[in-house]
């Protein structure tokens, strides 16, 4: 006699897996990695390898010796966290500080919540913000791009476009004067500026975005809402007072906006489930980013904005979520 086996959903398998998607994001980051190696040379390679290897090691060690569970480092999530952490660091960062950041990212940002799928905040950003607060000098000493690509700890440092703008406006200089000290929009687009390994070369990050959209690893909702909000909000401020507030293209092409919007805010675990929730999430990130940049003490605000909105994700998912299949929608008077 044949028996009918009834099991919970889902009943259709799309072919996706954690491993497939994680390595897909890593592939999408390769153009930005190539750009960082081109502009910063040995320093970018050392920082990237140190972050990736230490993140993978700490996840393996914590799972094996503390949680007593089967290590899952082959799924690519730890390597991705390490790569994103490296992209948020100066390319002259000492290895011992990178190791501390990796321990915080994996140990506190990820494994303390129960591992992949349970973390509330983006682990790489947890590590980055911890290092920014703990080692502010090292985290704000940005190497200049140089033809001497073998330099690492002894690399010449300089100000980023964001810090030039922030300090200049605080000293009473106008935006038009400060823009003459900053690379052109074209140069910013291709990566001719100082900064962390992954926040330069917007063109390389956009190539990664297109790849992920084609592969359906992410959707457009979060990147477009983040970048669109920053464009509109900063644009309105610039129109109101063009000598006191930088234009929208400056805000989008400098700092971590492109990296954050495309690769950090779209983290599966710490972002909303619904498309409407993603848009609200992205609008919040864009708004907070501009507020911090313009009125806050830090020249950059993307990392803080994403972590703040990560904390609102459970609330967004609770009140903005699709109706369950078969759920009866109540109408007025019934």
C-alpha positions as CSV (number, residue, x, y, z in Angstrom):
1,X,0.0,0.0,0.0
2,X,1.3,3.4,-1.0
3,X,1.5,6.0,1.8
4,X,1.2,9.7,1.5
5,X,4.1,11.5,3.1
6,X,3.2,15.0,4.3
7,X,6.0,17.4,5.2
8,X,6.4,21.1,6.0
9,X,7.2,23.6,3.3
10,X,9.1,24.4,1.2
11,X,8.2,21.8,-1.3
12,X,10.1,23.3,-4.3
13,X,13.9,23.7,-4.3
14,X,15.3,26.6,-6.2
15,X,18.8,25.3,-6.5
16,X,20.2,28.0,-4.2
17,X,22.2,27.3,-1.1
18,X,24.1,29.2,1.5
19,X,27.4,28.1,0.0
20,X,26.4,29.0,-3.6
21,X,25.3,32.5,-2.6
22,X,28.2,33.2,-0.3
23,X,30.8,32.3,-3.0
24,X,28.7,34.3,-5.5
25,X,29.1,37.4,-3.4
26,X,32.8,36.7,-3.1
27,X,33.1,36.5,-6.9
28,X,31.2,39.8,-7.1
29,X,33.8,41.4,-4.8
30,X,36.8,40.3,-7.0
31,X,36.7,43.4,-9.3
32,X,36.9,45.6,-6.2
33,X,39.7,43.4,-4.8
34,X,41.6,43.7,-8.1
35,X,41.2,47.5,-8.0
36,X,42.5,47.7,-4.4
37,X,45.5,45.6,-5.4
38,X,46.2,47.8,-8.4
39,X,46.0,51.0,-6.3
40,X,47.5,49.9,-3.0
41,X,49.6,46.8,-4.0
42,X,51.2,44.7,-1.2
43,X,49.3,46.4,1.6
44,X,45.9,45.5,0.2
45,X,47.0,41.9,-0.3
46,X,48.4,41.5,3.3
47,X,45.3,43.1,4.9
48,X,42.9,40.9,2.9
49,X,44.8,37.7,3.5
50,X,45.1,38.4,7.3
51,X,41.4,39.2,7.6
52,X,40.1,36.2,5.6
53,X,42.5,33.7,7.3
54,X,41.8,34.9,10.8
55,X,38.1,35.0,10.3
56,X,38.0,31.5,9.0
57,X,40.3,30.3,11.8
58,X,38.2,31.9,14.6
59,X,34.9,30.5,13.2
60,X,36.5,27.0,13.1
61,X,38.0,27.3,16.6
62,X,34.8,28.6,18.2
63,X,32.6,26.0,16.6
64,X,35.0,23.1,17.4
65,X,36.2,24.0,20.9
66,X,33.5,26.2,22.4
67,X,30.2,25.3,20.8
68,X,31.2,21.7,20.2
69,X,29.5,21.7,16.8
70,X,30.6,20.7,13.3
71,X,32.7,23.5,11.8
72,X,31.0,25.1,8.8
73,X,33.8,27.2,7.4
74,X,33.5,25.6,3.9
75,X,30.1,27.5,3.4
76,X,32.1,30.7,2.6
77,X,30.4,32.9,5.1
78,X,33.5,33.3,7.3
79,X,35.7,34.1,4.3
80,X,33.2,36.6,3.1
81,X,33.1,38.3,6.5
82,X,36.9,38.5,6.4
83,X,36.9,40.0,2.9
84,X,34.3,42.6,3.8
85,X,36.2,43.4,7.0
86,X,39.4,43.9,5.0
87,X,37.6,46.2,2.6
88,X,36.7,48.5,5.5
89,X,40.3,48.8,6.7
90,X,43.2,51.0,5.7
91,X,45.7,49.0,3.7
92,X,48.5,49.8,6.2
93,X,46.7,48.2,9.1
94,X,49.0,46.1,11.4
95,X,48.2,42.4,11.3
96,X,47.7,42.1,15.0
97,X,44.9,44.7,14.9
98,X,43.3,42.9,12.0
99,X,43.3,39.7,14.0
100,X,41.5,41.5,16.9
101,X,38.9,42.9,14.5
102,X,38.4,39.4,13.0
103,X,37.9,37.9,16.5
104,X,35.3,40.6,17.3
105,X,33.5,40.2,14.0
106,X,33.3,36.4,14.2
107,X,33.2,35.9,18.0
108,X,30.9,38.7,19.0
109,X,29.2,39.8,15.8
110,X,28.3,36.3,14.6
111,X,28.9,33.3,16.8
112,X,27.7,34.9,20.1
113,X,24.2,35.0,18.5
114,X,24.4,31.4,17.4
115,X,26.2,31.5,14.1
116,X,25.1,32.1,10.6
117,X,21.5,32.9,10.3
118,X,21.1,34.2,13.8
119,X,23.3,37.3,14.0
120,X,21.4,40.6,14.3
121,X,24.2,42.9,13.1
122,X,26.5,42.6,10.1
123,X,29.6,40.9,11.6
124,X,32.1,42.7,9.4
125,X,30.7,46.0,10.5
126,X,30.8,45.0,14.1
127,X,34.5,44.3,13.8
128,X,35.1,47.5,11.8
129,X,33.3,49.8,14.3
130,X,35.0,48.1,17.3
131,X,38.4,48.8,15.7
132,X,37.4,52.4,14.9
133,X,36.5,53.0,18.5
134,X,39.5,51.1,19.9
135,X,42.2,52.2,17.5
136,X,41.1,55.5,16.0
137,X,44.6,56.6,14.9
138,X,45.3,53.5,13.0
139,X,41.8,53.3,11.6
140,X,42.0,56.9,10.2
141,X,45.5,56.8,8.8
142,X,44.7,56.3,5.1
143,X,47.6,55.3,2.7
144,X,47.9,57.4,-0.4
145,X,47.9,55.6,-3.7
146,X,51.5,55.2,-4.9
147,X,53.5,53.6,-7.7
148,X,55.5,51.9,-5.0
149,X,53.2,49.0,-4.7
150,X,55.5,47.1,-2.4
151,X,55.0,49.5,0.5
152,X,52.9,48.4,3.5
153,X,53.4,49.7,7.0
154,X,55.6,52.5,5.8
155,X,53.1,53.8,3.2
156,X,52.6,57.5,3.0
157,X,49.3,58.5,4.5
158,X,46.9,61.4,3.6
159,X,43.4,62.7,4.0
160,X,40.4,61.2,2.2
161,X,38.0,63.4,0.2
162,X,35.4,63.0,3.1
163,X,37.9,64.2,5.7
164,X,39.1,67.1,3.5
165,X,35.5,68.2,3.1
166,X,34.6,67.8,6.8
167,X,37.6,69.6,8.1
168,X,37.4,72.3,5.5
169,X,33.8,73.2,6.2
170,X,34.5,73.2,9.9
171,X,37.3,75.7,9.3
172,X,34.9,78.0,7.3
173,X,35.9,77.1,3.8
174,X,33.3,76.9,1.0
175,X,32.4,73.7,-0.9
176,X,33.6,75.2,-4.2
177,X,37.0,75.9,-2.7
178,X,37.3,72.4,-1.2
179,X,36.2,70.7,-4.4
180,X,39.3,72.1,-6.1
181,X,41.4,70.0,-3.5
182,X,39.5,66.8,-4.3
183,X,39.7,64.5,-7.3
184,X,37.1,65.0,-10.1
185,X,34.0,63.0,-10.3
186,X,35.5,60.8,-13.0
187,X,38.6,60.2,-10.9
188,X,36.4,59.3,-7.9
189,X,34.4,56.9,-10.1
190,X,37.4,54.9,-11.2
191,X,39.1,55.0,-7.7
192,X,41.7,57.8,-7.8
193,X,41.5,58.7,-4.2
194,X,42.6,57.7,-0.7
195,X,40.5,55.4,1.5
196,X,40.0,51.8,2.6
197,X,40.7,49.0,0.2
198,X,37.1,48.4,-0.7
199,X,35.5,51.9,-0.8
200,X,37.5,53.1,-3.9
201,X,36.6,52.4,-7.5
202,X,32.9,52.7,-7.7
203,X,33.0,51.2,-11.2
204,X,34.4,47.9,-9.8
205,X,31.6,47.8,-7.1
206,X,29.0,48.4,-9.8
207,X,30.3,45.5,-11.8
208,X,29.8,43.3,-8.7
209,X,26.3,44.7,-8.3
210,X,25.4,43.8,-11.9
211,X,26.8,40.3,-11.4
212,X,24.7,39.7,-8.3
213,X,21.5,41.1,-9.8
214,X,22.0,38.9,-12.9
215,X,22.6,35.8,-10.7
216,X,19.7,36.9,-8.5
217,X,21.9,36.8,-5.4
218,X,20.4,40.1,-4.2
219,X,17.6,42.3,-5.4
220,X,17.8,46.0,-6.4
221,X,15.7,47.3,-3.5
222,X,18.3,48.0,-0.8
223,X,21.1,49.3,-3.0
224,X,18.8,51.6,-5.0
225,X,17.0,52.9,-1.9
226,X,20.2,53.6,0.0
227,X,21.9,55.4,-2.9
228,X,18.7,57.1,-4.1
229,X,18.0,58.5,-0.6
230,X,21.5,59.8,-0.2
231,X,21.2,61.4,-3.7
232,X,17.9,63.1,-3.0
233,X,18.6,64.2,0.6
234,X,22.1,65.5,0.0
235,X,20.9,67.0,-3.3
236,X,18.2,69.0,-1.6
237,X,20.7,70.3,1.0
238,X,23.1,71.2,-1.7
239,X,20.4,73.1,-3.6
240,X,19.5,75.0,-0.4
241,X,23.1,76.1,0.2
242,X,25.6,74.9,-2.3
243,X,28.6,76.5,-0.5
244,X,27.8,74.7,2.8
245,X,26.8,71.3,1.6
246,X,28.5,69.0,-0.9
247,X,26.6,67.7,-3.9
248,X,25.0,64.3,-4.2
249,X,27.7,62.8,-6.5
250,X,30.4,63.6,-4.0
251,X,28.5,61.8,-1.2
252,X,27.8,58.7,-3.4
253,X,31.3,58.3,-4.9
254,X,33.3,58.9,-1.7
255,X,33.6,56.8,1.4
256,X,31.8,53.6,1.9
257,X,28.4,54.4,0.3
258,X,28.8,52.1,-2.7
259,X,30.4,49.3,-0.7
260,X,27.9,49.6,2.1
261,X,24.8,49.8,-0.1
262,X,25.8,46.9,-2.4
263,X,27.6,44.4,-0.2
264,X,27.0,45.3,3.5
265,X,23.4,46.4,3.8
266,X,22.3,43.5,1.6
267,X,23.5,40.8,4.1
268,X,20.7,38.2,4.1
269,X,20.5,37.7,7.9
270,X,20.6,41.3,9.0
271,X,18.3,42.9,6.4
272,X,14.5,42.7,6.1
273,X,12.7,39.9,4.4
274,X,10.1,41.8,2.4
275,X,10.7,44.1,-0.6
276,X,8.8,46.9,1.1
277,X,10.8,46.4,4.3
278,X,14.1,46.5,2.2
279,X,13.1,49.9,0.8
280,X,12.3,51.3,4.2
281,X,15.6,49.8,5.5
282,X,17.6,51.4,2.7
283,X,15.9,54.8,3.1
284,X,16.8,54.7,6.8
285,X,20.5,53.9,6.0
286,X,20.7,56.7,3.4
287,X,19.1,59.3,5.7
288,X,21.3,58.4,8.8
289,X,24.4,58.4,6.6
290,X,23.9,61.9,5.4
291,X,22.9,63.2,8.9
292,X,26.2,61.8,10.4
293,X,28.3,63.0,7.5
294,X,26.9,66.5,7.6
295,X,26.1,67.1,11.3
296,X,28.0,64.4,13.2
297,X,31.6,64.3,14.5
298,X,32.7,61.6,12.0
299,X,33.3,62.4,8.3
300,X,31.8,58.9,7.4
301,X,28.5,57.5,8.6
302,X,27.7,54.4,6.5
303,X,28.9,51.8,9.0
304,X,26.9,53.3,11.9
305,X,23.9,53.8,9.7
306,X,23.8,50.2,8.7
307,X,24.3,48.9,12.2
308,X,21.5,51.2,13.5
309,X,19.1,50.0,10.9
310,X,20.1,46.4,11.5
311,X,18.7,46.9,15.0
312,X,15.3,47.9,13.5
313,X,15.1,44.9,11.2
314,X,13.1,42.7,13.6
315,X,10.6,45.5,14.0
316,X,10.4,46.1,10.2
317,X,9.8,42.4,9.6
318,X,7.1,42.3,12.3
319,X,5.0,45.0,10.9
320,X,5.9,44.9,7.2
321,X,5.7,41.3,5.9
322,X,3.7,39.5,3.2
323,X,0.5,37.8,4.0
324,X,0.7,34.0,4.6
325,X,-0.6,31.8,1.9
326,X,-4.3,31.2,2.6
327,X,-4.6,33.9,5.2
328,X,-8.0,35.6,5.3
329,X,-7.7,39.4,5.1
330,X,-10.2,41.1,7.3
331,X,-12.2,44.0,5.9
332,X,-14.0,46.8,7.6
333,X,-17.5,45.8,8.9
334,X,-16.8,42.1,8.7
